[in-house]
Amino acid sequence: MEIKQGEFVFIVGPSGAGKSTLLRILTRELLPTNGEILVGKVDITKIKDRDVPHFRRKVGIVFQDFKLLDDRTVFENVALTLEVQNKSDEEIQKMVEHTLKLVEIWGQRNLFPRQLSGGEAQRTAIARAVVGKPDIVLADEPTGDLDPKTAWGVIQLLNEINSWGTTILMATHNQEIVNTLKRRVIKLKAGKIVSDTKEGKYD
Amino acid sequence: MIRAIAFTKRNIRRTPFQALAASMVMFLTFLVLQIFVILAAGSQTSLRYFESKPQVIAFFKDGISSQDISAIENALQQEGRVTNTKFVSKEDALQIYRERNKNDPMLLELVTASILPASLEISTQSPQDLAPVAEILKKEPVISDVIVPEDLVTTLTSVTRIIRTVGVATVGFLMVFATLVIIMIIGFKIRLKRTEIEIMRLLGASSSFVRTPFILEGLFYGLTGTALAWVISYGLLWYFTPFLQGYLGEVKLLPVNPLFMLALLGGSLALACFVGGLGSIAAVRRYLKI
């Protein structure tokens, strides 16, 4: 399987098919039992542990349950991505402000996660994933906990991010979204690819 | 490093009671350590003082003549062990007594020169000369009593040894205890922040970025506890200086040398860094697998 730079790919399949496992392998959280995974020209299964953080900075991750830190504000949650990259305070201020305005959540920058709606929390999570300008964004069922209207807002945001040239891999169960967007769909079953269609549908 | 310090400050600020508990344990450990060091240094200095000033005091019977005194002094000078002799008359003894008890009129009222004995203070070349000189003096019929500080030196030596042994044992135990407390608190915080650590790792945080704040936290507890212990021990010493000076007499221990206290602070801080650092590094290695 090969995914080109700038593609938007849905990973679909029943629960237990291996969608989340695939994403965890792509973040080097897990190692595959065999095979190789090339990101650019680098096989990430062979990189040393000390180089993993540098690789992960090229990958943004969005989770179904947001995984925001409860004791940090929206701004601080998003800034964390840049803090771990040792960016200066000035850069952090500028990049976080830009991204929060982009995902239309700048007004909530001083709120804590518990004060946010589901959609706002997911926008914060997306802002955290993209603020470091990653090459790839991995989204693990990002609309799973959201109502249909909010879910569409999140998808539109991911679509916009994809339009900048960022590769998006999104694991999802949401049939409506997959069928409407008409993007590449890779279907997994029991850990194997059973279909890979360019403008696929959820079947 | 600046960011690691900022993370450390945030960690401490958000769990103030744990921070206080850890700092207090370190405070108690280092307060005990500093008190023992001060006691050991004080007893050692006293010991050196008495060893460097070997002196026998011979008290005369009443009615002694100046010829008797000169005869004893001449006999001692010929011994070769004696460096100096000083006669203290009854009047001189009263003067010394009055000076030492000038704040207690009751004691002054009851004493007159007639009840105090005249004495001869004899300094010797070395502490080993004290016993032979004392033996010579005891044979003199005009001498009623001879005081040899040899016993005092022996007592001080054993007291110093006890202070050192008890100090090392107590402080050693407290050091182990403090290290375990730091391991426990930092380990607890690592578990508490498991989600945050997991997210930071997925965002690309390096191992040192995740670990450094926890290690700095351990150092912080050690340094704050020790600095506070030093302030308290110095304060106590300063407060009790007038009281202790009365007991110490001619032994020039107090007021304590500020350079000694600064050295004590430096040594304590270095040791605190070791204990705090060791505890936090052990906790990070045990509970933070990256």
Interface residues (C-beta under 8 A of the other chain):
Chain A: T27 E29 R50 P53 H54 F55 R56 R57 I61 K67 L69 D71 L80 T81 E83 V84 Q85 N86 R128 G132
Chain B: R3 R14 T195 E196 I199 M200 R201 L202 L203 G204 A205 S206 S207 F209
